[in-house]
Amino acid sequence: MHQPGFLAAAIAAVVVPLVAAVSSQTYTWNNVKIGGGGGFVPNIIFNPSQKGLAYARTDIGGAYKLNPDDSWTPLLDFANNTNWHYWGTDALATDPVDPTRVYLAVGMYTNSYDPNNGAILASTNQGSSWTANPLPFKVGGNMPGRGMGERLAVDPNDNSILYFGARSGHGLWKSTNYGATWTNVTSFTSTGNYAPDPTDTTGYNSDLIGIAWVTFDSTSGTSGTPTPRIFVGVASTGVTNIYVSENAGSTCTL
């Protein structure tokens, strides 16, 4: 026979002290100096398997790595006027299987402000050095929607696999060799329909934000095999904009 009154009292006895413990903690917030300038910091990304490993990406000032003394090391200071578009970091992915690996999707603008195509920068030493892997389209670190989430993600069960959600109608892209080469996922046909201002003749606010984020359900798979369940968020209005794959990206449904 169920005894709801007793059960509720038991739950309350456990929950109330926990809530009290959390609420009794105090936090002090201060500004953090990460370098000279840098624009907005759209996201801070923590590695889920190595404690204290975190990165910050900025829209026009490159990316940074958190140090044990709470200072930040710039990772893209090598970029000069020739590859200035590397300063725009549209997404960052830290490898949950091998924390030495980290990836950046770089490119400043997708309109005429920037003539360069984007690239995926890959590092095997937490950003001390990088290999540039070119993409056949532009990447917009300083474009609208840069704070919507991470459009670059590493498969937590098979870390040779990465997905990248592009802007400007270019769709979903996949790498099976640690970001070295990329192919379009043709079975994923949604490219998003949202632009902040379709009438903007500069192309800055009229360009499609595209695929805003990609994330994996690590619990749906096992180590060494591609993760079956993948979620993809698309910047669209008037339609459902979250898709899920249950077969490691072969097909996706709303």
Buried (B, 14 or more C-beta within 10 A) or exposed (E): EEEEEEEEEEEEEEEEEEEEEEEEEEEEEEEEEBBEEBBEBBBEBEBBEBEEBBBBBBBBBBBBBBEEEEEBBBBBEEBEEEBEBBBBBBBBBBBBBBBBBBBBBBBBBBBEBBEBBBBBBBBBEBBEEBEEBEBEBBBBBBBBBBEBBBBBBBBBBBBBBBBBBBBBEBBBBBBBEBBEEBEBBEEBEBBBBBBBEEEBEEBBBBBBBBBBBBBBBBEBBEEEEBBBBBBBBBBBEEEEBEBEBBEBBEEBEE
